[in-house]
């Protein structure tokens, strides 16, 4: 597996994000439209894409949340590559990159119907916390955080 650091206009990233959006719409139906504005990551230079050979199989990114924290966004692994260790490598790269930039904490939001994501993030050291920002009061949101240092 190869991990590359890239940007949010990378065609491989955009293709994987389209798959992610389709997956979310299949789970949450019309409710997903409420989240669509929060999932936009234009002009972001902190994106990673995982490759198996020449095939992009997973992605993730982060953006500043506050002076000490980043928000992990758009984590996705293609269905055929799930369970093969792609997600931990992507998350580790994102966390390392955030540390390199001086961030001390990561936050994220996932959904109540994404049981595999909740278990994954908990295995990776994230703890459930109160919903933050735009996710306050969103009944299908689960927010998590983790110290990076």
N, C-alpha and C positions, 0 to 999 in steps of 0.2 A: 504494500500500500504506500502511496505517495500522498503527502499533504502539501498543498500550495497555499500561500498567503496571497490574497488577491483583493478585488474590489467588487462592489455590488452591481456593477454593470457587466461583470464576467458572464459570458453566455452559458457556461456550465452551471454557475450559481443560479442564474435566472431559470434554467430548465429544471433544476432540482426544486427551487422555490415554487414553481408552477405545480409540480407533483405534490409538494407539501400542501399547497392551497387546496388542491383537489381532494386530498386526504381529509383535511379539516372540514371541508364542505360536506363530505360524505358522512362525517361523524356528527356535525353540529347543525346541518341543514341550514335553514334561513337565519339561525342565530349567529352563524359565522360572519355575516355581513357587519355586525356590530364591531367585530374585532379587526376587520380589514384595514381600517385607517391606522391602527396601532402596529400593524405588521409591515408597514412600508419602511424600507431602509435605503432610500436614494442617496447617492453620493457618499457611500460608506466605504472607507478604505481598510476596514478590519474584518475581512471575510476570509474564511478558509474553505477549500474544497478538497475532498478526499478522492483519490483515483485508484482504481484497480486496473492496471495497464493503462489503456487510453480512455477508460470509461469512468465518468464522474459518478461516484456512488454515495456521496454524502456531503453535507455542508453545514455551516453555522457561521455566525458573526456576532459582533458585539458593538455596542455604542455606549458613549458615556451616559451614566445615569446621574451621578453627582461628582463632586471633586475626588472622592475616594472609590467610587463604585462604577462598574460597567453593568449593562443589561445584556444578557445573552439572548440572542434572537435567532429565529429561522433555522434551528437545529433540525436536521432531517437526514435520514438514511433511507436509500431506496429499498423497497421491500425485499428484493432478491439478496441484498447484502446485510439485512438485519441479523443480529446474533453472531456476527463474524468479528466483532471487536472494532468496528469502524467508529461508532459513536464515542467510546471513551478516548480514542485517539484525537478526534475532532475537538472534543471538549477540553482535553489536556492542552492542545495547541492554542485554543482560545484563551484559556486561563494563563498559560505561559506568556502569551503576547500581551495580555492585560497587565500582568506583573511587570513585564519589560517597560511598559508605559507608565508605571508607578501606581497602578490601581491596587487596592487592598481588599476589595470585596466584589462579589458578583451577585446580581439578582436576576431573577427570571420569572416568567409567567408561563404556565402550561394549563391544560384544560382537564376538567374532571373526568372526561371520557378518554383521556390518553393515559391509561393505567400503566402501560409499558414505560412511558416517559417519566411518570412520577416515580416508579420503582428505580429507573435508571439514575435519575438525579439524586435520589436518596442514597443509592449505592455509591455515588460519586461524592458524597459528603454534603449535599445541600439539605437544608432544613426548611420545613414549611414555616412561613411567616405570615403576618397579616398582609392582606392585599394592599398594594401600593398604587399611587397615582391613578391612572385611568381605570385600573382594575378594582378599585374600591367599590363594593356593592355588586360586583359581577359574580353571580352565583355559579357560573361555570368556570371561573378562574381559580387556580391555585398558584400562589406566589411562593417563591423559595429564595434562600440566600445562602452564601458560603463565603467564609474568609479565604482570601487568596494567599495571605502571608502569615 
